[in-house]
């Protein structure tokens, strides 16, 4: 049902942007040239950073405990995405397992820094 969720529009935009970005990267991995012939996938980072920054700025009016929990997830997620992109870019020698290795490295900071 529309409107039944407590998710803000900025959070929804951020989630959709991340899902579309990861889906396009996966499609490009499965079929090289499938997405890159039409557009540069990394242009979606403009939307991801924009929605993320807006979400942090607008939602900063929330309680300090909610904000701390949001920031505690945000920074490990950014570090994880950057590490995953680095592993993806430099991990050609992993062959077909490069995607799974990059995903594992990307998720690792979120798992390790969860309690911080």
NUNUMAR-764939 format. One record per residue (C-alpha): residue number from 0; residue in three letters; chain; x, y, z. Coordinates in nm, 3 decimals, m for minus. Each point is the difference from the previous one (the first is absolute). Last residue first. Example, Ala and Ser with C-alpha at 12.3 -4.5 7.8 and 13.67 -1.06 7.14 Angstrom:
% residues 2
<atom num="1" residuo="SER" cadena="A" X="1.367" Y="m0.106" Z="0.714"/>
<atom num="0" residuo="ALA" cadena="A" X="m0.137" Y="m0.344" Z="0.066"/>
END
This chain:
% residues 116
<atom num="115" residuo="UNK" cadena="A" X="3.128" Y="0.080" Z="1.666"/>
<atom num="114" residuo="UNK" cadena="A" X="m0.213" Y="m0.316" Z="0.017"/>
<atom num="113" residuo="UNK" cadena="A" X="m0.056" Y="m0.025" Z="m0.374"/>
<atom num="112" residuo="UNK" cadena="A" X="0.360" Y="0.085" Z="m0.087"/>
<atom num="111" residuo="UNK" cadena="A" X="0.102" Y="m0.354" Z="m0.096"/>
<atom num="110" residuo="UNK" cadena="A" X="m0.320" Y="m0.087" Z="m0.187"/>
<atom num="109" residuo="UNK" cadena="A" X="m0.030" Y="0.328" Z="m0.188"/>
<atom num="108" residuo="UNK" cadena="A" X="0.373" Y="m0.006" Z="m0.074"/>
<atom num="107" residuo="UNK" cadena="A" X="m0.028" Y="m0.358" Z="m0.144"/>
<atom num="106" residuo="UNK" cadena="A" X="m0.288" Y="0.061" Z="m0.241"/>
<atom num="105" residuo="UNK" cadena="A" X="0.217" Y="0.157" Z="m0.269"/>
<atom num="104" residuo="UNK" cadena="A" X="0.276" Y="m0.262" Z="0.033"/>
<atom num="103" residuo="UNK" cadena="A" X="m0.258" Y="m0.277" Z="m0.043"/>
<atom num="102" residuo="UNK" cadena="A" X="m0.158" Y="0.178" Z="m0.297"/>
<atom num="101" residuo="UNK" cadena="A" X="0.342" Y="0.047" Z="m0.164"/>
<atom num="100" residuo="UNK" cadena="A" X="0.082" Y="m0.369" Z="0.053"/>
<atom num="99" residuo="UNK" cadena="A" X="m0.333" Y="m0.104" Z="m0.147"/>
<atom num="98" residuo="UNK" cadena="A" X="0.049" Y="0.217" Z="m0.307"/>
<atom num="97" residuo="UNK" cadena="A" X="0.363" Y="m0.109" Z="m0.053"/>
<atom num="96" residuo="UNK" cadena="A" X="m0.087" Y="m0.371" Z="0.018"/>
<atom num="95" residuo="UNK" cadena="A" X="m0.021" Y="m0.033" Z="m0.378"/>
<atom num="94" residuo="UNK" cadena="A" X="0.364" Y="0.098" Z="m0.042"/>
<atom num="93" residuo="UNK" cadena="A" X="0.185" Y="0.078" Z="0.321"/>
<atom num="92" residuo="UNK" cadena="A" X="0.285" Y="0.146" Z="m0.212"/>
<atom num="91" residuo="UNK" cadena="A" X="m0.225" Y="0.290" Z="m0.096"/>
<atom num="90" residuo="UNK" cadena="A" X="m0.007" Y="0.118" Z="0.361"/>
<atom num="89" residuo="UNK" cadena="A" X="0.134" Y="0.355" Z="m0.033"/>
<atom num="88" residuo="UNK" cadena="A" X="m0.321" Y="0.174" Z="m0.106"/>
<atom num="87" residuo="UNK" cadena="A" X="m0.236" Y="m0.226" Z="0.193"/>
<atom num="86" residuo="UNK" cadena="A" X="0.220" Y="0.014" Z="0.309"/>
<atom num="85" residuo="UNK" cadena="A" X="0.008" Y="0.380" Z="m0.020"/>
<atom num="84" residuo="UNK" cadena="A" X="m0.376" Y="0.018" Z="m0.057"/>
<atom num="83" residuo="UNK" cadena="A" X="m0.064" Y="m0.231" Z="0.296"/>
<atom num="82" residuo="UNK" cadena="A" X="0.230" Y="0.208" Z="0.220"/>
<atom num="81" residuo="UNK" cadena="A" X="m0.186" Y="0.319" Z="m0.095"/>
<atom num="80" residuo="UNK" cadena="A" X="m0.338" Y="m0.161" Z="0.061"/>
<atom num="79" residuo="UNK" cadena="A" X="0.113" Y="m0.134" Z="0.338"/>
<atom num="78" residuo="UNK" cadena="A" X="0.140" Y="0.336" Z="0.109"/>
<atom num="77" residuo="UNK" cadena="A" X="m0.330" Y="0.166" Z="m0.095"/>
<atom num="76" residuo="UNK" cadena="A" X="m0.197" Y="m0.266" Z="0.189"/>
<atom num="75" residuo="UNK" cadena="A" X="0.230" Y="0.025" Z="0.304"/>
<atom num="74" residuo="UNK" cadena="A" X="m0.065" Y="0.377" Z="0.000"/>
<atom num="73" residuo="UNK" cadena="A" X="m0.378" Y="m0.015" Z="m0.035"/>
<atom num="72" residuo="UNK" cadena="A" X="m0.079" Y="m0.271" Z="0.258"/>
<atom num="71" residuo="UNK" cadena="A" X="0.133" Y="0.180" Z="0.308"/>
<atom num="70" residuo="UNK" cadena="A" X="m0.130" Y="0.324" Z="m0.153"/>
<atom num="69" residuo="UNK" cadena="A" X="m0.355" Y="m0.136" Z="0.011"/>
<atom num="68" residuo="UNK" cadena="A" X="0.042" Y="m0.133" Z="0.355"/>
<atom num="67" residuo="UNK" cadena="A" X="0.138" Y="0.335" Z="0.113"/>
<atom num="66" residuo="UNK" cadena="A" X="m0.287" Y="0.184" Z="m0.168"/>
<atom num="65" residuo="UNK" cadena="A" X="m0.261" Y="m0.218" Z="0.169"/>
<atom num="64" residuo="UNK" cadena="A" X="0.163" Y="0.060" Z="0.340"/>
<atom num="63" residuo="UNK" cadena="A" X="0.026" Y="0.375" Z="m0.064"/>
<atom num="62" residuo="UNK" cadena="A" X="m0.370" Y="0.028" Z="m0.063"/>
<atom num="61" residuo="UNK" cadena="A" X="m0.112" Y="0.103" Z="m0.347"/>
<atom num="60" residuo="UNK" cadena="A" X="0.081" Y="0.341" Z="m0.143"/>
<atom num="59" residuo="UNK" cadena="A" X="0.299" Y="m0.156" Z="m0.172"/>
<atom num="58" residuo="UNK" cadena="A" X="m0.252" Y="m0.174" Z="m0.225"/>
<atom num="57" residuo="UNK" cadena="A" X="0.011" Y="0.286" Z="m0.243"/>
<atom num="56" residuo="UNK" cadena="A" X="0.378" Y="0.021" Z="m0.023"/>
<atom num="55" residuo="UNK" cadena="A" X="0.070" Y="m0.373" Z="0.008"/>
<atom num="54" residuo="UNK" cadena="A" X="m0.272" Y="m0.073" Z="m0.255"/>
<atom num="53" residuo="UNK" cadena="A" X="0.116" Y="0.285" Z="m0.221"/>
<atom num="52" residuo="UNK" cadena="A" X="0.357" Y="m0.129" Z="0.009"/>
<atom num="51" residuo="UNK" cadena="A" X="m0.110" Y="m0.354" Z="m0.082"/>
<atom num="50" residuo="UNK" cadena="A" X="m0.240" Y="0.110" Z="m0.275"/>
<atom num="49" residuo="UNK" cadena="A" X="0.271" Y="0.210" Z="m0.165"/>
<atom num="48" residuo="UNK" cadena="A" X="0.275" Y="m0.258" Z="0.047"/>
<atom num="47" residuo="UNK" cadena="A" X="m0.212" Y="m0.276" Z="m0.153"/>
<atom num="46" residuo="UNK" cadena="A" X="m0.138" Y="0.223" Z="m0.276"/>
<atom num="45" residuo="UNK" cadena="A" X="0.345" Y="0.116" Z="m0.111"/>
<atom num="44" residuo="UNK" cadena="A" X="0.131" Y="m0.355" Z="0.047"/>
<atom num="43" residuo="UNK" cadena="A" X="m0.246" Y="m0.103" Z="m0.273"/>
<atom num="42" residuo="UNK" cadena="A" X="0.248" Y="0.141" Z="m0.253"/>
<atom num="41" residuo="UNK" cadena="A" X="0.209" Y="m0.309" Z="0.081"/>
<atom num="40" residuo="UNK" cadena="A" X="m0.205" Y="m0.213" Z="m0.236"/>
<atom num="39" residuo="UNK" cadena="A" X="0.118" Y="0.191" Z="m0.305"/>
<atom num="38" residuo="UNK" cadena="A" X="m0.276" Y="m0.022" Z="m0.257"/>
<atom num="37" residuo="UNK" cadena="A" X="m0.135" Y="m0.186" Z="m0.303"/>
<atom num="36" residuo="UNK" cadena="A" X="0.295" Y="m0.214" Z="m0.113"/>
<atom num="35" residuo="UNK" cadena="A" X="0.107" Y="m0.030" Z="0.364"/>
<atom num="34" residuo="UNK" cadena="A" X="m0.319" Y="m0.181" Z="0.096"/>
<atom num="33" residuo="UNK" cadena="A" X="0.022" Y="m0.320" Z="m0.204"/>
<atom num="32" residuo="UNK" cadena="A" X="0.365" Y="0.057" Z="m0.092"/>
<atom num="31" residuo="UNK" cadena="A" X="0.130" Y="m0.294" Z="0.199"/>
<atom num="30" residuo="UNK" cadena="A" X="m0.283" Y="m0.246" Z="0.059"/>
<atom num="29" residuo="UNK" cadena="A" X="0.006" Y="m0.160" Z="0.346"/>
<atom num="28" residuo="UNK" cadena="A" X="0.220" Y="0.269" Z="0.156"/>
<atom num="27" residuo="UNK" cadena="A" X="m0.196" Y="0.279" Z="m0.166"/>
<atom num="26" residuo="UNK" cadena="A" X="m0.323" Y="m0.147" Z="0.134"/>
<atom num="25" residuo="UNK" cadena="A" X="0.157" Y="m0.018" Z="0.349"/>
<atom num="24" residuo="UNK" cadena="A" X="0.115" Y="0.361" Z="m0.022"/>
<atom num="23" residuo="UNK" cadena="A" X="m0.346" Y="0.103" Z="m0.121"/>
<atom num="22" residuo="UNK" cadena="A" X="m0.163" Y="m0.182" Z="0.290"/>
<atom num="21" residuo="UNK" cadena="A" X="0.242" Y="0.157" Z="0.250"/>
<atom num="20" residuo="UNK" cadena="A" X="m0.076" Y="0.348" Z="m0.132"/>
<atom num="19" residuo="UNK" cadena="A" X="m0.376" Y="m0.063" Z="m0.014"/>
<atom num="18" residuo="UNK" cadena="A" X="0.001" Y="m0.130" Z="0.359"/>
<atom num="17" residuo="UNK" cadena="A" X="0.209" Y="0.294" Z="0.122"/>
<atom num="16" residuo="UNK" cadena="A" X="m0.222" Y="0.256" Z="m0.175"/>
<atom num="15" residuo="UNK" cadena="A" X="m0.317" Y="m0.169" Z="0.131"/>
<atom num="14" residuo="UNK" cadena="A" X="0.129" Y="0.008" Z="0.358"/>
<atom num="13" residuo="UNK" cadena="A" X="0.112" Y="0.362" Z="m0.023"/>
<atom num="12" residuo="UNK" cadena="A" X="m0.328" Y="0.108" Z="m0.155"/>
<atom num="11" residuo="UNK" cadena="A" X="m0.194" Y="m0.182" Z="0.274"/>
<atom num="10" residuo="UNK" cadena="A" X="0.213" Y="0.165" Z="0.269"/>
<atom num="9" residuo="UNK" cadena="A" X="m0.062" Y="0.341" Z="m0.160"/>
<atom num="8" residuo="UNK" cadena="A" X="m0.373" Y="m0.067" Z="m0.026"/>
<atom num="7" residuo="UNK" cadena="A" X="m0.018" Y="m0.094" Z="0.366"/>
<atom num="6" residuo="UNK" cadena="A" X="m0.070" Y="m0.358" Z="0.110"/>
<atom num="5" residuo="UNK" cadena="A" X="m0.278" Y="m0.034" Z="0.258"/>
<atom num="4" residuo="UNK" cadena="A" X="m0.191" Y="m0.237" Z="m0.225"/>
<atom num="3" residuo="UNK" cadena="A" X="m0.377" Y="m0.008" Z="m0.036"/>
<atom num="2" residuo="UNK" cadena="A" X="m0.010" Y="0.270" Z="m0.265"/>
<atom num="1" residuo="UNK" cadena="A" X="m0.081" Y="m0.230" Z="m0.288"/>
<atom num="0" residuo="UNK" cadena="A" X="m0.137" Y="m0.339" Z="0.099"/>
END
